[in-house]
Amino acid sequence: MSSASKSPWLLHYNASSCNGCDIEILAALTPVYDVERFGIINTGNPAHADIFVVTGGVNEQNKVVLKNLYDQIPEPKVVVAVGICASSGGVFRDCYNISGGVDTIIPVDVYVPGCSVRPEALIEGIVKALGVLEEKRAALEAKK
């Protein structure tokens, strides 16, 4: 990835996590790590998002919500599964209400492992997601 054509906007969704990863995502927005200096903005509107950041394992109550949010994000889009729960269901994978990781419902492009994820790892995952986003943009442009 040489440079992004626009600042990436993130949509963060908590799919039944313990909030450990969510706290670390918010820590990445604080002045210590300050990802906003790179133009990365956390938005609440799926129509404005480029990168879908999901924490927590998928359960029956949030399957439809997760899929609806994914469908509302315009192409090209990248999904980042943050934490072991979003990747595989984590320590909760054998619970009666957990269906597994995010990839059981929507396609995931980048996995950020950890319990809970450190802000540095999250930033590295977002940088990888930017590379994937640029590849998807180029492929979309080539189709036109």
N, C-alpha and C positions, 0 to 999 in steps of 0.2 A: 504494500500500500504506500503510494507516494504521498498523496494528500487527499483529504476528503473534499468533495465538492460543496458540501454544506455541513453545518454543525449537526451532529447526531443527537436526536432526542430520544430519551428512554421512557418507556412505559413500564412501571414496576407493579407487579401483582404478587400478593402474598397468598399462595395456595395452601393454606393450613400449616404454616411453619411455626416454629417455636419463637419466632421473632429475633433469634440470634443473627441470622443472615440479614434480616431487614435493618437491624441496628448498624451492621457493618456497611450496608449500602448507604445509609444516611451518614455514616462517618466519612465515607468517600466524598460526600458533598460538603463537608465542613472545611474550614480554612486550612486544616492540617494537610489534607490531600487535595482539596479544591479542584475537582475534575471540571468544574464550570470554567476554569481558565482555558480549557481545551475546547470550549463551546458545547460541552455535553450538558444537556438540560433534562431534568426529570419533569415530564409532563403528565397530566392526568387525562389527556384526551387521546384515544387511540388513533384518531385521524391525523394527528400531528407526529406520531411516533415513527421511528425508524427501527429501533431495537426494543424488543420485548424481553424484559428481565423478570424471571419468575423464580420465586423461592417457595420451598415447601413441597410436600408430597401431594399428589392429586387424590381427592376423595370424591365421593358421589355428589356432594353438594356443590363442588366447584368445577366439575367437568364441563358443564354447559357454559358457565361464565368464562372459563379459560378459552374454550373454542370460539365463543362469540367475540371476545377481545381480540383474539388472533385474527379472526376474519375481518374485523374492522380496521386493522392496520393496513395501510396501502402497500402495494408492492413497489420496490423490493423491501423485504423485511427480514430481520434476523432475530432468532430466539436464543436467549442465553439462560441456561438452567444454572442457578446459583445455589451451591451447597449440595451436600450428598442427598438430602431429602428430595430436592428437585431432580436430581440425576437418577435416583433409583428407588426412592421411598425412604432411604436411610434406615435409622433405627426403628422407624415406625412401619416399615414395609410389611411386616406380618400382622399388623393391626387389622381388625375387621373392617375398618372404614377407609383404609388407604389402598388405592388401586395401583400405585407405583409412582414412577417419576413422570415428569412432564411429557416425555417422549411417548407415553402411552396414548396421549390425546392429540398433540401437535408435534410437528417436526422440530427438533432442536439442532441448532448449528454449532453452538459453543457450550461446553460444560466447564463450570468453574467448581472444582472439588473443594471440600473443606467442611468442617463443622466446628464452629461457624467459619465462614469465609473471611479471610483477612482483606482489608481494603486494597492492599497491594495486589492480591490475586484477582480481586474484582476488576481493578483497573486494567490488569493484563488481559483478562477475559473480554473486556469491552474493546480493547485495542484489537484483539483477534476478531471480534465481531465486526469492527470497522473494515477489516480486510475482507471478510466474507461479504459485507454489504457492498463494497466497491466491486467485487467480482459479480455479484448479482445485478448491480446497476449496469455494468458493462455488458452482461449477457442480455439484459432487457433492452438496452440500446441497440445491440446487434440484431435483435429480432425485428426492430422497427424498419 
